[in-house]
Amino acid sequence: MNVKLDIKSFEQGLLDRQEELLGVSELSRQASGAVELDQARVGRLSRMDAMQMQEMSKATDVRRVGELRRVTAALARIDSGDYGYCVECGEAIPVERLKVDMAATHCVPCASKID
């Protein structure tokens, strides 16, 4: 195992991030209702802005769901004892990399091959 890896601190960070993402998802869900088409209340440009904001919100939601999946998978790797190891080659992921991205699944060389 990665000797300098403090699993408990990474686990708490991942749990905190998961809670944050779930909270933001709930707020986003409440705010992403249908855009009102009543021209008497909202001018055409305002309605276009609202529709654009709604589309941007949807794109943000897609990214948030992806990050939530990565965080959940990292927590599962902690439970199975595989956290901190590259899923491709099995080598330890540097602690510095995990500090930047706690849900990292690849060591630097393997991640470079993917990009």
Biopython code that builds the backbone (N, CA, C, O; Angstrom):
import numpy as np
from Bio.PDB.StructureBuilder import StructureBuilder

atoms = [
    (1, "MET", "N", (0.846, -1.197, 0.000)),
    (1, "MET", "CA", (0.000, 0.000, 0.000)),
    (1, "MET", "C", (0.877, 1.240, 0.000)),
    (1, "MET", "O", (2.023, 1.205, 0.448)),
    (2, "ASN", "N", (0.348, 2.299, -0.489)),
    (2, "ASN", "CA", (0.988, 3.597, -0.499)),
    (2, "ASN", "C", (1.240, 4.017, 0.953)),
    (2, "ASN", "O", (0.300, 4.453, 1.618)),
    (3, "VAL", "N", (2.460, 3.907, 1.469)),
    (3, "VAL", "CA", (2.763, 4.087, 2.882)),
    (3, "VAL", "C", (2.297, 5.438, 3.412)),
    (3, "VAL", "O", (1.775, 5.513, 4.524)),
    (4, "LYS", "N", (2.476, 6.494, 2.646)),
    (4, "LYS", "CA", (2.133, 7.838, 3.115)),
    (4, "LYS", "C", (0.657, 8.184, 2.889)),
    (4, "LYS", "O", (0.239, 9.308, 3.164)),
    (5, "LEU", "N", (-0.115, 7.249, 2.403)),
    (5, "LEU", "CA", (-1.519, 7.507, 2.081)),
    (5, "LEU", "C", (-2.378, 7.388, 3.330)),
    (5, "LEU", "O", (-2.467, 6.316, 3.928)),
    (6, "ASP", "N", (-3.009, 8.486, 3.723)),
    (6, "ASP", "CA", (-3.911, 8.504, 4.881)),
    (6, "ASP", "C", (-5.328, 8.270, 4.359)),
    (6, "ASP", "O", (-6.043, 9.211, 4.014)),
    (7, "ILE", "N", (-5.715, 6.994, 4.308)),
    (7, "ILE", "CA", (-7.000, 6.602, 3.723)),
    (7, "ILE", "C", (-8.161, 7.332, 4.388)),
    (7, "ILE", "O", (-9.068, 7.802, 3.701)),
    (8, "LYS", "N", (-8.146, 7.434, 5.712)),
    (8, "LYS", "CA", (-9.269, 8.054, 6.432)),
    (8, "LYS", "C", (-9.472, 9.504, 6.013)),
    (8, "LYS", "O", (-10.609, 9.955, 5.873)),
    (9, "SER", "N", (-8.394, 10.228, 5.813)),
    (9, "SER", "CA", (-8.531, 11.627, 5.416)),
    (9, "SER", "C", (-9.076, 11.730, 3.987)),
    (9, "SER", "O", (-9.895, 12.604, 3.699)),
    (10, "PHE", "N", (-8.631, 10.851, 3.101)),
    (10, "PHE", "CA", (-9.163, 10.851, 1.736)),
    (10, "PHE", "C", (-10.628, 10.414, 1.740)),
    (10, "PHE", "O", (-11.452, 10.967, 1.010)),
    (11, "GLU", "N", (-10.941, 9.424, 2.563)),
    (11, "GLU", "CA", (-12.330, 8.958, 2.635)),
    (11, "GLU", "C", (-13.240, 10.089, 3.114)),
    (11, "GLU", "O", (-14.319, 10.297, 2.558)),
    (12, "GLN", "N", (-12.807, 10.816, 4.142)),
    (12, "GLN", "CA", (-13.630, 11.930, 4.637)),
    (12, "GLN", "C", (-13.768, 13.013, 3.574)),
    (12, "GLN", "O", (-14.850, 13.574, 3.399)),
    (13, "GLY", "N", (-12.694, 13.308, 2.870)),
    (13, "GLY", "CA", (-12.768, 14.297, 1.785)),
    (13, "GLY", "C", (-13.732, 13.866, 0.695)),
    (13, "GLY", "O", (-14.493, 14.683, 0.176)),
    (14, "LEU", "N", (-13.706, 12.590, 0.348)),
    (14, "LEU", "CA", (-14.622, 12.065, -0.675)),
    (14, "LEU", "C", (-16.066, 12.096, -0.179)),
    (14, "LEU", "O", (-16.975, 12.434, -0.937)),
    (15, "LEU", "N", (-16.279, 11.746, 1.083)),
    (15, "LEU", "CA", (-17.640, 11.795, 1.643)),
    (15, "LEU", "C", (-18.172, 13.229, 1.677)),
    (15, "LEU", "O", (-19.343, 13.472, 1.386)),
    (16, "ASP", "N", (-17.300, 14.174, 2.033)),
    (16, "ASP", "CA", (-17.696, 15.585, 2.036)),
    (16, "ASP", "C", (-18.069, 16.046, 0.631)),
    (16, "ASP", "O", (-19.072, 16.734, 0.440)),
    (17, "ARG", "N", (-17.253, 15.662, -0.348)),
    (17, "ARG", "CA", (-17.516, 16.055, -1.738)),
    (17, "ARG", "C", (-18.819, 15.423, -2.238)),
    (17, "ARG", "O", (-19.599, 16.066, -2.941)),
    (18, "GLN", "N", (-19.044, 14.162, -1.870)),
    (18, "GLN", "CA", (-20.268, 13.473, -2.267)),
    (18, "GLN", "C", (-21.491, 14.195, -1.694)),
    (18, "GLN", "O", (-22.480, 14.405, -2.397)),
    (19, "GLU", "N", (-21.419, 14.569, -0.429)),
    (19, "GLU", "CA", (-22.527, 15.285, 0.209)),
    (19, "GLU", "C", (-22.773, 16.636, -0.469)),
    (19, "GLU", "O", (-23.915, 17.035, -0.696)),
    (20, "GLU", "N", (-21.680, 17.327, -0.785)),
    (20, "GLU", "CA", (-21.787, 18.625, -1.464)),
    (20, "GLU", "C", (-22.451, 18.469, -2.834)),
    (20, "GLU", "O", (-23.345, 19.239, -3.185)),
    (21, "LEU", "N", (-22.013, 17.477, -3.602)),
    (21, "LEU", "CA", (-22.573, 17.250, -4.935)),
    (21, "LEU", "C", (-24.048, 16.879, -4.867)),
    (21, "LEU", "O", (-24.842, 17.332, -5.691)),
    (22, "LEU", "N", (-24.414, 16.068, -3.900)),
    (22, "LEU", "CA", (-25.824, 15.693, -3.751)),
    (22, "LEU", "C", (-26.675, 16.897, -3.361)),
    (22, "LEU", "O", (-27.799, 17.044, -3.841)),
    (23, "GLY", "N", (-26.149, 17.757, -2.496)),
    (23, "GLY", "CA", (-26.872, 18.968, -2.098)),
    (23, "GLY", "C", (-27.070, 19.922, -3.261)),
    (23, "GLY", "O", (-28.161, 20.462, -3.448)),
    (24, "VAL", "N", (-26.019, 20.133, -4.043)),
    (24, "VAL", "CA", (-26.110, 21.027, -5.199)),
    (24, "VAL", "C", (-27.059, 20.438, -6.246)),
    (24, "VAL", "O", (-27.796, 21.174, -6.902)),
    (25, "SER", "N", (-27.039, 19.122, -6.399)),
    (25, "SER", "CA", (-27.940, 18.476, -7.360)),
    (25, "SER", "C", (-29.392, 18.720, -6.995)),
    (25, "SER", "O", (-30.224, 18.962, -7.869)),
    (26, "GLU", "N", (-29.699, 18.659, -5.705)),
    (26, "GLU", "CA", (-31.078, 18.891, -5.264)),
    (26, "GLU", "C", (-31.485, 20.333, -5.534)),
    (26, "GLU", "O", (-32.595, 20.572, -6.010)),
    (27, "LEU", "N", (-30.621, 21.299, -5.246)),
    (27, "LEU", "CA", (-30.923, 22.705, -5.523)),
    (27, "LEU", "C", (-31.113, 22.929, -7.014)),
    (27, "LEU", "O", (-32.020, 23.652, -7.425)),
    (28, "SER", "N", (-30.271, 22.317, -7.819)),
    (28, "SER", "CA", (-30.356, 22.465, -9.262)),
    (28, "SER", "C", (-31.656, 21.889, -9.801)),
    (28, "SER", "O", (-32.283, 22.468, -10.688)),
    (29, "ARG", "N", (-32.049, 20.756, -9.263)),
    (29, "ARG", "CA", (-33.289, 20.110, -9.692)),
    (29, "ARG", "C", (-34.485, 21.022, -9.419)),
    (29, "ARG", "O", (-35.408, 21.106, -10.230)),
    (30, "GLN", "N", (-34.464, 21.698, -8.282)),
    (30, "GLN", "CA", (-35.559, 22.595, -7.918)),
    (30, "GLN", "C", (-35.598, 23.823, -8.833)),
    (30, "GLN", "O", (-36.672, 24.354, -9.117)),
    (31, "ALA", "N", (-34.432, 24.271, -9.289)),
    (31, "ALA", "CA", (-34.350, 25.499, -10.081)),
    (31, "ALA", "C", (-34.465, 25.277, -11.579)),
    (31, "ALA", "O", (-34.513, 26.248, -12.334)),
    (32, "SER", "N", (-34.510, 24.030, -12.033)),
    (32, "SER", "CA", (-34.471, 23.794, -13.475)),
    (32, "SER", "C", (-35.844, 23.500, -14.063)),
    (32, "SER", "O", (-35.986, 22.632, -14.924)),
    (33, "GLY", "N", (-36.830, 24.211, -13.605)),
    (33, "GLY", "CA", (-38.176, 24.031, -14.134)),
    (33, "GLY", "C", (-38.291, 24.541, -15.554)),
    (33, "GLY", "O", (-37.348, 25.111, -16.103)),
    (34, "ALA", "N", (-39.450, 24.331, -16.139)),
    (34, "ALA", "CA", (-39.698, 24.767, -17.519)),
    (34, "ALA", "C", (-39.643, 26.284, -17.621)),
    (34, "ALA", "O", (-40.002, 26.996, -16.683)),
    (35, "VAL", "N", (-39.195, 26.762, -18.757)),
    (35, "VAL", "CA", (-39.120, 28.201, -19.010)),
    (35, "VAL", "C", (-40.500, 28.698, -19.404)),
    (35, "VAL", "O", (-41.137, 28.153, -20.306)),
    (36, "GLU", "N", (-40.948, 29.728, -18.725)),
    (36, "GLU", "CA", (-42.258, 30.339, -18.967)),
    (36, "GLU", "C", (-42.302, 30.950, -20.367)),
    (36, "GLU", "O", (-41.385, 31.674, -20.754)),
    (37, "LEU", "N", (-43.342, 30.668, -21.115)),
    (37, "LEU", "CA", (-43.467, 31.196, -22.473)),
    (37, "LEU", "C", (-44.455, 32.353, -22.568)),
    (37, "LEU", "O", (-44.842, 32.730, -23.674)),
    (38, "ASP", "N", (-44.865, 32.913, -21.466)),
    (38, "ASP", "CA", (-45.812, 34.023, -21.421)),
    (38, "ASP", "C", (-45.079, 35.315, -21.750)),
    (38, "ASP", "O", (-44.321, 35.827, -20.926)),
    (39, "GLN", "N", (-45.301, 35.853, -22.966)),
    (39, "GLN", "CA", (-44.583, 37.055, -23.394)),
    (39, "GLN", "C", (-45.014, 38.290, -22.637)),
    (39, "GLN", "O", (-44.288, 39.283, -22.620)),
    (40, "ALA", "N", (-46.167, 38.255, -22.018)),
    (40, "ALA", "CA", (-46.608, 39.407, -21.250)),
    (40, "ALA", "C", (-45.738, 39.577, -19.999)),
    (40, "ALA", "O", (-45.527, 40.696, -19.530)),
    (41, "ARG", "N", (-45.247, 38.482, -19.474)),
    (41, "ARG", "CA", (-44.444, 38.529, -18.251)),
    (41, "ARG", "C", (-42.950, 38.605, -18.529)),
    (41, "ARG", "O", (-42.218, 39.271, -17.798)),
    (42, "VAL", "N", (-42.497, 37.943, -19.559)),
    (42, "VAL", "CA", (-41.067, 37.883, -19.855)),
    (42, "VAL", "C", (-40.851, 38.267, -21.309)),
    (42, "VAL", "O", (-41.461, 37.684, -22.205)),
    (43, "GLY", "N", (-39.995, 39.235, -21.544)),
    (43, "GLY", "CA", (-39.702, 39.631, -22.913)),
    (43, "GLY", "C", (-38.974, 38.539, -23.658)),
    (43, "GLY", "O", (-38.471, 37.589, -23.058)),
    (44, "ARG", "N", (-38.919, 38.680, -24.983)),
    (44, "ARG", "CA", (-38.304, 37.648, -25.817)),
    (44, "ARG", "C", (-36.847, 37.397, -25.456)),
    (44, "ARG", "O", (-36.422, 36.247, -25.348)),
    (45, "LEU", "N", (-36.077, 38.473, -25.268)),
    (45, "LEU", "CA", (-34.660, 38.300, -24.929)),
    (45, "LEU", "C", (-34.491, 37.695, -23.545)),
    (45, "LEU", "O", (-33.613, 36.857, -23.342)),
    (46, "SER", "N", (-35.310, 38.103, -22.600)),
    (46, "SER", "CA", (-35.230, 37.529, -21.261)),
    (46, "SER", "C", (-35.552, 36.043, -21.295)),
    (46, "SER", "O", (-34.931, 35.243, -20.596)),
    (47, "ARG", "N", (-36.537, 35.685, -22.121)),
    (47, "ARG", "CA", (-36.917, 34.273, -22.243)),
    (47, "ARG", "C", (-35.775, 33.488, -22.880)),
    (47, "ARG", "O", (-35.494, 32.360, -22.475)),
    (48, "MET", "N", (-35.112, 34.084, -23.883)),
    (48, "MET", "CA", (-33.968, 33.435, -24.519)),
    (48, "MET", "C", (-32.833, 33.254, -23.503)),
    (48, "MET", "O", (-32.185, 32.208, -23.458)),
    (49, "ASP", "N", (-32.606, 34.287, -22.693)),
    (49, "ASP", "CA", (-31.586, 34.171, -21.646)),
    (49, "ASP", "C", (-31.938, 33.049, -20.676)),
    (49, "ASP", "O", (-31.072, 32.268, -20.283)),
    (50, "ALA", "N", (-33.206, 32.970, -20.294)),
    (50, "ALA", "CA", (-33.648, 31.925, -19.365)),
    (50, "ALA", "C", (-33.454, 30.545, -19.984)),
    (50, "ALA", "O", (-33.050, 29.607, -19.296)),
    (51, "MET", "N", (-33.737, 30.417, -21.270)),
    (51, "MET", "CA", (-33.567, 29.127, -21.943)),
    (51, "MET", "C", (-32.075, 28.764, -22.025)),
    (51, "MET", "O", (-31.700, 27.607, -21.841)),
    (52, "GLN", "N", (-31.237, 29.766, -22.303)),
    (52, "GLN", "CA", (-29.801, 29.529, -22.358)),
    (52, "GLN", "C", (-29.279, 29.109, -20.982)),
    (52, "GLN", "O", (-28.475, 28.182, -20.881)),
    (53, "MET", "N", (-29.726, 29.775, -19.942)),
    (53, "MET", "CA", (-29.314, 29.424, -18.589)),
    (53, "MET", "C", (-29.765, 28.009, -18.241)),
    (53, "MET", "O", (-29.046, 27.272, -17.566)),
    (54, "GLN", "N", (-30.954, 27.635, -18.700)),
    (54, "GLN", "CA", (-31.465, 26.294, -18.442)),
    (54, "GLN", "C", (-30.573, 25.246, -19.119)),
    (54, "GLN", "O", (-30.272, 24.215, -18.518)),
    (55, "GLU", "N", (-30.153, 25.497, -20.352)),
    (55, "GLU", "CA", (-29.268, 24.567, -21.066)),
    (55, "GLU", "C", (-27.900, 24.476, -20.385)),
    (55, "GLU", "O", (-27.324, 23.393, -20.276)),
    (56, "MET", "N", (-27.386, 25.621, -19.927)),
    (56, "MET", "CA", (-26.104, 25.605, -19.212)),
    (56, "MET", "C", (-26.237, 24.821, -17.912)),
    (56, "MET", "O", (-25.315, 24.109, -17.515)),
    (57, "SER", "N", (-27.370, 24.951, -17.257)),
    (57, "SER", "CA", (-27.621, 24.211, -16.028)),
    (57, "SER", "C", (-27.657, 22.710, -16.292)),
    (57, "SER", "O", (-27.144, 21.922, -15.497)),
    (58, "LYS", "N", (-28.262, 22.319, -17.404)),
    (58, "LYS", "CA", (-28.305, 20.898, -17.767)),
    (58, "LYS", "C", (-26.905, 20.355, -18.009)),
    (58, "LYS", "O", (-26.585, 19.250, -17.570)),
    (59, "ALA", "N", (-26.066, 21.121, -18.702)),
    (59, "ALA", "CA", (-24.689, 20.692, -18.975)),
    (59, "ALA", "C", (-23.903, 20.569, -17.667)),
    (59, "ALA", "O", (-23.115, 19.639, -17.498)),
    (60, "THR", "N", (-24.119, 21.499, -16.754)),
    (60, "THR", "CA", (-23.461, 21.440, -15.455)),
    (60, "THR", "C", (-23.917, 20.204, -14.682)),
    (60, "THR", "O", (-23.119, 19.553, -14.008)),
    (61, "ASP", "N", (-25.201, 19.891, -14.787)),
    (61, "ASP", "CA", (-25.736, 18.702, -14.118)),
    (61, "ASP", "C", (-25.069, 17.429, -14.643)),
    (61, "ASP", "O", (-24.769, 16.519, -13.869)),
    (62, "VAL", "N", (-24.841, 17.366, -15.944)),
    (62, "VAL", "CA", (-24.192, 16.190, -16.534)),
    (62, "VAL", "C", (-22.780, 16.033, -15.961)),
    (62, "VAL", "O", (-22.366, 14.926, -15.615)),
    (63, "ARG", "N", (-22.046, 17.140, -15.863)),
    (63, "ARG", "CA", (-20.695, 17.093, -15.293)),
    (63, "ARG", "C", (-20.743, 16.695, -13.815)),
    (63, "ARG", "O", (-19.912, 15.917, -13.348)),
    (64, "ARG", "N", (-21.720, 17.234, -13.087)),
    (64, "ARG", "CA", (-21.854, 16.933, -11.667)),
    (64, "ARG", "C", (-22.154, 15.448, -11.450)),
    (64, "ARG", "O", (-21.583, 14.822, -10.556)),
    (65, "VAL", "N", (-23.035, 14.892, -12.256)),
    (65, "VAL", "CA", (-23.361, 13.466, -12.152)),
    (65, "VAL", "C", (-22.121, 12.619, -12.426)),
    (65, "VAL", "O", (-21.891, 11.614, -11.754)),
    (66, "GLY", "N", (-21.328, 13.023, -13.405)),
    (66, "GLY", "CA", (-20.093, 12.303, -13.715)),
    (66, "GLY", "C", (-19.119, 12.336, -12.548)),
    (66, "GLY", "O", (-18.502, 11.324, -12.214)),
    (67, "GLU", "N", (-18.985, 13.499, -11.931)),
    (67, "GLU", "CA", (-18.087, 13.605, -10.783)),
    (67, "GLU", "C", (-18.616, 12.790, -9.608)),
    (67, "GLU", "O", (-17.841, 12.163, -8.886)),
    (68, "LEU", "N", (-19.923, 12.798, -9.415)),
    (68, "LEU", "CA", (-20.520, 12.011, -8.339)),
    (68, "LEU", "C", (-20.250, 10.521, -8.540)),
    (68, "LEU", "O", (-19.984, 9.802, -7.576)),
    (69, "ARG", "N", (-20.318, 10.059, -9.779)),
    (69, "ARG", "CA", (-20.000, 8.659, -10.076)),
    (69, "ARG", "C", (-18.540, 8.342, -9.740)),
    (69, "ARG", "O", (-18.240, 7.294, -9.169)),
    (70, "ARG", "N", (-17.643, 9.255, -10.099)),
    (70, "ARG", "CA", (-16.224, 9.052, -9.818)),
    (70, "ARG", "C", (-15.961, 8.994, -8.311)),
    (70, "ARG", "O", (-15.184, 8.164, -7.840)),
    (71, "VAL", "N", (-16.622, 9.891, -7.555)),
    (71, "VAL", "CA", (-16.456, 9.925, -6.102)),
    (71, "VAL", "C", (-16.997, 8.646, -5.480)),
    (71, "VAL", "O", (-16.360, 8.059, -4.605)),
    (72, "THR", "N", (-18.169, 8.215, -5.928)),
    (72, "THR", "CA", (-18.774, 6.981, -5.417)),
    (72, "THR", "C", (-17.890, 5.775, -5.719)),
    (72, "THR", "O", (-17.741, 4.883, -4.884)),
    (73, "ALA", "N", (-17.310, 5.752, -6.907)),
    (73, "ALA", "CA", (-16.405, 4.655, -7.278)),
    (73, "ALA", "C", (-15.151, 4.680, -6.409)),
    (73, "ALA", "O", (-14.653, 3.625, -6.015)),
    (74, "ALA", "N", (-14.636, 5.870, -6.106)),
    (74, "ALA", "CA", (-13.445, 5.974, -5.249)),
    (74, "ALA", "C", (-13.759, 5.460, -3.845)),
    (74, "ALA", "O", (-12.931, 4.784, -3.234)),
    (75, "LEU", "N", (-14.940, 5.773, -3.333)),
    (75, "LEU", "CA", (-15.343, 5.266, -2.022)),
    (75, "LEU", "C", (-15.454, 3.738, -2.044)),
    (75, "LEU", "O", (-15.099, 3.074, -1.071)),
    (76, "ALA", "N", (-15.939, 3.191, -3.139)),
    (76, "ALA", "CA", (-16.029, 1.730, -3.277)),
    (76, "ALA", "C", (-14.629, 1.117, -3.305)),
    (76, "ALA", "O", (-14.409, 0.040, -2.751)),
    (77, "ARG", "N", (-13.674, 1.812, -3.958)),
    (77, "ARG", "CA", (-12.299, 1.310, -3.987)),
    (77, "ARG", "C", (-11.676, 1.335, -2.592)),
    (77, "ARG", "O", (-10.866, 0.470, -2.257)),
    (78, "ILE", "N", (-12.052, 2.328, -1.776)),
    (78, "ILE", "CA", (-11.571, 2.361, -0.392)),
    (78, "ILE", "C", (-12.093, 1.137, 0.346)),
    (78, "ILE", "O", (-11.343, 0.458, 1.048)),
    (79, "ASP", "N", (-13.379, 0.859, 0.185)),
    (79, "ASP", "CA", (-13.987, -0.299, 0.859)),
    (79, "ASP", "C", (-13.345, -1.617, 0.434)),
    (79, "ASP", "O", (-13.200, -2.531, 1.245)),
    (80, "SER", "N", (-12.965, -1.711, -0.831)),
    (80, "SER", "CA", (-12.386, -2.965, -1.328)),
    (80, "SER", "C", (-10.870, -3.053, -1.120)),
    (80, "SER", "O", (-10.267, -4.099, -1.363)),
    (81, "GLY", "N", (-10.256, -1.946, -0.667)),
    (81, "GLY", "CA", (-8.817, -1.946, -0.449)),
    (81, "GLY", "C", (-8.005, -1.611, -1.686)),
    (81, "GLY", "O", (-6.782, -1.743, -1.675)),
    (82, "ASP", "N", (-8.663, -1.182, -2.749)),
    (82, "ASP", "CA", (-7.976, -0.872, -4.001)),
    (82, "ASP", "C", (-7.681, 0.610, -4.189)),
    (82, "ASP", "O", (-7.074, 0.994, -5.189)),
    (83, "TYR", "N", (-8.102, 1.449, -3.244)),
    (83, "TYR", "CA", (-7.912, 2.893, -3.389)),
    (83, "TYR", "C", (-6.427, 3.230, -3.378)),
    (83, "TYR", "O", (-5.655, 2.687, -2.587)),
    (84, "GLY", "N", (-6.046, 4.131, -4.264)),
    (84, "GLY", "CA", (-4.659, 4.577, -4.325)),
    (84, "GLY", "C", (-3.811, 3.798, -5.311)),
    (84, "GLY", "O", (-2.614, 4.049, -5.449)),
    (85, "TYR", "N", (-4.434, 2.855, -5.993)),
    (85, "TYR", "CA", (-3.733, 2.063, -7.003)),
    (85, "TYR", "C", (-4.356, 2.296, -8.377)),
    (85, "TYR", "O", (-5.574, 2.418, -8.511)),
    (86, "CYS", "N", (-3.513, 2.355, -9.372)),
    (86, "CYS", "CA", (-3.945, 2.553, -10.751)),
    (86, "CYS", "C", (-4.805, 1.363, -11.204)),
    (86, "CYS", "O", (-4.422, 0.208, -11.016)),
    (87, "VAL", "N", (-5.952, 1.653, -11.793)),
    (87, "VAL", "CA", (-6.826, 0.573, -12.269)),
    (87, "VAL", "C", (-6.276, -0.077, -13.530)),
    (87, "VAL", "O", (-6.710, -1.164, -13.912)),
    (88, "GLU", "N", (-5.335, 0.577, -14.167)),
    (88, "GLU", "CA", (-4.756, 0.052, -15.410)),
    (88, "GLU", "C", (-3.564, -0.862, -15.135)),
    (88, "GLU", "O", (-3.539, -2.012, -15.573)),
    (89, "CYS", "N", (-2.577, -0.339, -14.405)),
    (89, "CYS", "CA", (-1.328, -1.100, -14.212)),
    (89, "CYS", "C", (-1.146, -1.641, -12.800)),
    (89, "CYS", "O", (-0.289, -2.494, -12.569)),
    (90, "GLY", "N", (-1.944, -1.154, -11.858)),
    (90, "GLY", "CA", (-1.849, -1.637, -10.487)),
    (90, "GLY", "C", (-0.800, -0.946, -9.633)),
    (90, "GLY", "O", (-0.675, -1.249, -8.446)),
    (91, "GLU", "N", (-0.042, -0.021, -10.214)),
    (91, "GLU", "CA", (0.971, 0.723, -9.453)),
    (91, "GLU", "C", (0.291, 1.756, -8.549)),
    (91, "GLU", "O", (-0.831, 2.191, -8.810)),
    (92, "ALA", "N", (0.994, 2.134, -7.487)),
    (92, "ALA", "CA", (0.471, 3.142, -6.561)),
    (92, "ALA", "C", (0.352, 4.494, -7.266)),
    (92, "ALA", "O", (1.238, 4.901, -8.019)),
    (93, "ILE", "N", (-0.750, 5.170, -7.007)),
    (93, "ILE", "CA", (-0.948, 6.530, -7.519)),
    (93, "ILE", "C", (-0.273, 7.466, -6.522)),
    (93, "ILE", "O", (-0.520, 7.352, -5.322)),
    (94, "PRO", "N", (0.571, 8.389, -6.982)),
    (94, "PRO", "CA", (1.250, 9.298, -6.057)),
    (94, "PRO", "C", (0.254, 10.074, -5.188)),
    (94, "PRO", "O", (-0.805, 10.497, -5.653)),
    (95, "VAL", "N", (0.622, 10.247, -3.921)),
    (95, "VAL", "CA", (-0.234, 10.966, -2.972)),
    (95, "VAL", "C", (-0.534, 12.372, -3.485)),
    (95, "VAL", "O", (-1.645, 12.873, -3.316)),
    (96, "GLU", "N", (0.452, 13.003, -4.108)),
    (96, "GLU", "CA", (0.249, 14.362, -4.632)),
    (96, "GLU", "C", (-0.874, 14.387, -5.670)),
    (96, "GLU", "O", (-1.664, 15.330, -5.714)),
    (97, "ARG", "N", (-0.941, 13.357, -6.496)),
    (97, "ARG", "CA", (-1.995, 13.274, -7.510)),
    (97, "ARG", "C", (-3.358, 13.093, -6.839)),
    (97, "ARG", "O", (-4.345, 13.700, -7.254)),
    (98, "LEU", "N", (-3.405, 12.260, -5.809)),
    (98, "LEU", "CA", (-4.669, 12.038, -5.096)),
    (98, "LEU", "C", (-5.110, 13.291, -4.342)),
    (98, "LEU", "O", (-6.308, 13.517, -4.167)),
    (99, "LYS", "N", (-4.161, 14.102, -3.899)),
    (99, "LYS", "CA", (-4.525, 15.354, -3.230)),
    (99, "LYS", "C", (-5.199, 16.311, -4.202)),
    (99, "LYS", "O", (-6.094, 17.067, -3.826)),
    (100, "VAL", "N", (-4.759, 16.270, -5.456)),
    (100, "VAL", "CA", (-5.354, 17.129, -6.488)),
    (100, "VAL", "C", (-6.704, 16.585, -6.940)),
    (100, "VAL", "O", (-7.655, 17.341, -7.139)),
    (101, "ASP", "N", (-6.777, 15.265, -7.100)),
    (101, "ASP", "CA", (-8.016, 14.605, -7.538)),
    (101, "ASP", "C", (-8.192, 13.329, -6.720)),
    (101, "ASP", "O", (-7.642, 12.279, -7.053)),
    (102, "MET", "N", (-8.976, 13.442, -5.638)),
    (102, "MET", "CA", (-9.154, 12.305, -4.733)),
    (102, "MET", "C", (-9.788, 11.099, -5.406)),
    (102, "MET", "O", (-9.678, 9.983, -4.898)),
    (103, "ALA", "N", (-10.446, 11.302, -6.536)),
    (103, "ALA", "CA", (-11.112, 10.207, -7.240)),
    (103, "ALA", "C", (-10.277, 9.680, -8.405)),
    (103, "ALA", "O", (-10.784, 8.934, -9.243)),
    (104, "ALA", "N", (-9.003, 10.061, -8.460)),
    (104, "ALA", "CA", (-8.133, 9.618, -9.556)),
    (104, "ALA", "C", (-8.073, 8.095, -9.619)),
    (104, "ALA", "O", (-7.982, 7.419, -8.595)),
    (105, "THR", "N", (-8.127, 7.574, -10.834)),
    (105, "THR", "CA", (-8.113, 6.123, -11.026)),
    (105, "THR", "C", (-6.845, 5.635, -11.719)),
    (105, "THR", "O", (-6.599, 4.431, -11.787)),
    (106, "HIS", "N", (-6.051, 6.552, -12.226)),
    (106, "HIS", "CA", (-4.861, 6.172, -12.991)),
    (106, "HIS", "C", (-3.629, 6.895, -12.467)),
    (106, "HIS", "O", (-3.703, 8.035, -12.009)),
    (107, "CYS", "N", (-2.489, 6.201, -12.547)),
    (107, "CYS", "CA", (-1.214, 6.848, -12.262)),
    (107, "CYS", "C", (-0.920, 7.811, -13.428)),
    (107, "CYS", "O", (-1.607, 7.786, -14.449)),
    (108, "VAL", "N", (0.084, 8.637, -13.264)),
    (108, "VAL", "CA", (0.395, 9.631, -14.288)),
    (108, "VAL", "C", (0.733, 8.991, -15.644)),
    (108, "VAL", "O", (0.190, 9.425, -16.660)),
    (109, "PRO", "N", (1.604, 7.980, -15.699)),
    (109, "PRO", "CA", (1.916, 7.397, -17.013)),
    (109, "PRO", "C", (0.684, 6.810, -17.721)),
    (109, "PRO", "O", (0.517, 6.995, -18.926)),
    (110, "CYS", "N", (-0.169, 6.111, -16.979)),
    (110, "CYS", "CA", (-1.364, 5.527, -17.601)),
    (110, "CYS", "C", (-2.362, 6.612, -18.008)),
    (110, "CYS", "O", (-3.008, 6.506, -19.050)),
    (111, "ALA", "N", (-2.484, 7.652, -17.186)),
    (111, "ALA", "CA", (-3.382, 8.758, -17.532)),
    (111, "ALA", "C", (-2.888, 9.477, -18.777)),
    (111, "ALA", "O", (-3.693, 9.938, -19.586)),
    (112, "SER", "N", (-1.572, 9.576, -18.941)),
    (112, "SER", "CA", (-1.001, 10.215, -20.130)),
    (112, "SER", "C", (-1.338, 9.430, -21.401)),
    (112, "SER", "O", (-1.559, 10.016, -22.460)),
    (113, "LYS", "N", (-1.373, 8.113, -21.286)),
    (113, "LYS", "CA", (-1.720, 7.272, -22.439)),
    (113, "LYS", "C", (-3.179, 7.465, -22.851)),
    (113, "LYS", "O", (-3.508, 7.396, -24.035)),
    (114, "ILE", "N", (-4.035, 7.703, -21.886)),
    (114, "ILE", "CA", (-5.472, 7.871, -22.153)),
    (114, "ILE", "C", (-5.731, 9.207, -22.842)),
    (114, "ILE", "O", (-6.536, 9.278, -23.771)),
    (115, "ASP", "N", (-5.059, 10.264, -22.396)),
    (115, "ASP", "CA", (-5.269, 11.598, -22.961)),
    (115, "ASP", "C", (-4.637, 11.657, -24.286)),
    (115, "ASP", "O", (-4.690, 12.693, -24.949)),
]
sb = StructureBuilder()
sb.init_structure("model")
sb.init_model(0)
sb.init_chain("A")
sb.init_seg("    ")
for serial, (resi, resn, name, xyz) in enumerate(atoms, 1):
    if name == "N":
        sb.init_residue(resn, " ", resi, " ")
    sb.init_atom(name, np.array(xyz, "f"), 0.0, 1.0, " ", f" {name:<3s}", serial, name[0])
structure = sb.get_structure()
